[in-house]
């Protein structure tokens, strides 16, 4: 019974994912079938090969980000196999190469082949078309291995992710301000390939290199014992935060949650993703065409001021699955427990909000939007998420070895959060259609303020829900 | 002290616990023995309101445990390692619980003194998270935590598991001391027939969810138990 409900949830998610994939597939198929005509339509008279070669680098970058965020990492419970008569290198090769079968590696073929044989073939020859396709496929696979490697670092050395992100951002900025031209770079590189086909060796070497990165990284993490040694970090001073000690039980519970987040690699890695959330505005604010597009900017505001909070509230009970029975048997007043969690969620959102204030540089409208979405986040969204998080039954074993354990970092994780971000946009739309966009914004903020005013009542509702659901949660968390 | 009426717990088609009636009086030391899957942990979880019963109620001091939290003030428990907040150090964990129970700093120091012998310098001042402790030391932390608030009712599920022999003996001494000097009501399950008869004055055998024997401990008890369990 228990199992089936979980399974059904996955079925629903899988159907959504499947439909999305199908739409993408049909789009790509269309592009692939008419690639020459589309290019002629878009760039009449231009050198299509040069143009496409110039786009490739952007394509690979976007693909990298998509992979980084939604591609689930292949996992294996390594301890089960270590004592069996299987060579260690085979185990590692198995895990390292498993991502070859990810559909994302093949989806671009739908466009690559038609382009190669409809455009490059006629301009050069069939052999050259093959070389070009081969190069691209090798690069797509390299991209796959590179993204998996970086994602693996997310749990190991999180700063590497930050570093790569920085490199990407600076390259994009340099390109944007015209210091360098990535597209020129890209088209000249692939131009060289078409002139000297033996350069196909380069992507092959890249592929071997990126695979090697994964292989040696996994190999170094093979012994669970060694991971454990690394986990014996120094005990931090988080339990000595003075302020939290002065606010009684609430402070105690917040301090516990802070330690929980800081002392598990998985939760800590989410902290390191905070800059990505906060930098999200940079993509939209500088563009003048988005200035009046409140609907979009509301989404951005919700995401920036609430993304981290959402991550926390969504899993705040699941994170505690390891000792949930202790909570039930020892905490005398669950309202205090829930209140502590709520205050922590609000604190997270507040910090994010304060950090987004400098965006006022792009206009006071931005500040207004972010303030309203912040209010909405802490006064409305937080309660909704909190309410629904009592439905979580999935055990999250945060203390399990990190290197081979990546629960909850895949596509479904992000997809399930989408409605939370889109709801305020839908609230705003009717106002916009009536020609009162500002009123729509204020209404979103007012929702939040109302929630804050009635927080006692709302927490009471959540308490009722918690008391009803606690057995189911505890049961799920035990397995 | 604890009163059980018509208590059943059913998973799927299987009745894992069925206790029509049972009373545990104040000061009783109640031992629960039975093979794996007999329902010992299920029974304890029901007393602690960790799972929902299919029928029946558990009353603690006359109140239904599902409808009040009063029993939490006088009940200490340790069922398994899922009770430990394992990303804290042992000290942090004890401090945390100390505050949860609303005790003072002095209480905590007193507690450390009382458990000095059992901790045996392996627990405190180690700068180690509980998750990095050995199985036996985790067990010590858990049992000590259950005793922290000087509970009137103590519920321990297989407390002797994983403890080294010296600690087992110390633990028995400690429990017997609680029994005679503080009249603590105890519910203890164990696979170790000797230990459980050393501590408990009353022993119940659980088989497939039903209490089939409920004995006063005397010198014949261990023989009866051994006889029952030797298939």
Boltz contact constraints between the chains, C-beta under 6 A:
constraints:
  - contact:
      token1: [A, 232]
      token2: [B, 132]
      max_distance: 6.0
  - contact:
      token1: [A, 235]
      token2: [B, 89]
      max_distance: 6.0
  - contact:
      token1: [A, 235]
      token2: [B, 127]
      max_distance: 6.0
  - contact:
      token1: [A, 239]
      token2: [B, 92]
      max_distance: 6.0
  - contact:
      token1: [A, 252]
      token2: [B, 99]
      max_distance: 6.0
  - contact:
      token1: [A, 263]
      token2: [B, 87]
      max_distance: 6.0
  - contact:
      token1: [A, 323]
      token2: [B, 85]
      max_distance: 6.0
  - contact:
      token1: [A, 325]
      token2: [B, 50]
      max_distance: 6.0
  - contact:
      token1: [A, 325]
      token2: [B, 82]
      max_distance: 6.0
  - contact:
      token1: [A, 326]
      token2: [B, 83]
      max_distance: 6.0
  - contact:
      token1: [A, 328]
      token2: [B, 50]
      max_distance: 6.0
  - contact:
      token1: [A, 329]
      token2: [B, 48]
      max_distance: 6.0
  - contact:
      token1: [A, 329]
      token2: [B, 77]
      max_distance: 6.0
  - contact:
      token1: [A, 330]
      token2: [B, 100]
      max_distance: 6.0
  - contact:
      token1: [A, 332]
      token2: [B, 69]
      max_distance: 6.0
  - contact:
      token1: [A, 332]
      token2: [B, 72]
      max_distance: 6.0
  - contact:
      token1: [A, 399]
      token2: [B, 86]
      max_distance: 6.0
  - contact:
      token1: [A, 399]
      token2: [B, 131]
      max_distance: 6.0
  - contact:
      token1: [A, 471]
      token2: [B, 51]
      max_distance: 6.0
  - contact:
      token1: [A, 471]
      token2: [B, 52]
      max_distance: 6.0
  - contact:
      token1: [A, 474]
      token2: [B, 50]
      max_distance: 6.0
